[in-house]
Amino acid sequence: MQSEKQLWRFRRGSVHRALVVNINTWHYRPIGIYIRWTQNAVILVDKNKTPLGSKIYATLTKEFFTKFPALGSVCDNVV
């Protein structure tokens, strides 16, 4: 059986890389559409910009998938 140290992936006070996906301001698209979220959201990623989690519940814009293709496999909501 694994010890408690091996079961916890994130420790309190540890610093990780994160990708900001939703912010509480207006997001402008060149075709004239404005999108706004009510909450801020981030995704924890590693050095290669692949997500550390297995499921993303935040709604992402389609511009993220061109920059970070690894997010497409774990995200289900796209705007």
N, C-alpha and C positions, 0 to 999 in steps of 0.2 A: 504494500500500500504506500502511496506517495505521502510525503510529509506535507504539512501545511504550507511550508515555504514554496514547494513546487506547484501547489494548486493555485496560488494567487499569481496572476499575471501582472497586475498593477498594484504597487504599494502606495500607501499614503505618503504624500510629499514627493513622489517621484515625478520627473519631468519627461514628457513625451512630445513627439511632433504631432501637430494637428492641422487639418485642412478645414478652413472656415467655409461652410457651404451655404448657410442662410444667415443674413443679417437683417436687423430691423430697420432697413432703409429701402428706398426704391431701387430696383434693378431695371435698367433701361435696355431694351433690345432695339437694334437699328430699324426694324420695321414699324416702330412706333408703339410698342407695347410696354407697359410698366408693370412690374411684378413686385409685390411687397409681402414679407412674412411678418408674423406677429411675434416670433421668438427667434433668438440667435441659436445656431447649431454648428457643431464642429464634428469632424470625424477623425479619430486617432489613426495615424498612418505610420509606416516604418520609413526607412531611408529611401526605399524604392518607390514610395508613394502608393503602396498597396495597403488597403485597410486592415487594421488589426482585428476587427470584428467580423462576424460571419453574416450579419444582417444589418442593413441600414434602413431605419424607419423615417428618416428625414426626407422631405421632398427635394429633389435635385433638379437643376436646370439642365437642358440638353447640352449646354456649352461645356459642362464638366466632363462629359463623356469623350469629347474630342481631346481634351488636355490630359485626362486621367482615365484611360480605358479600363483599368482594373476595377473601377467603381461600378461598372455596368453589370458585373456578375453578382453583386451583393445588394443592389438597390432595386426597389420595385416601383417607386413613385417618381415620375418624370414630368416636368412642366416644360 
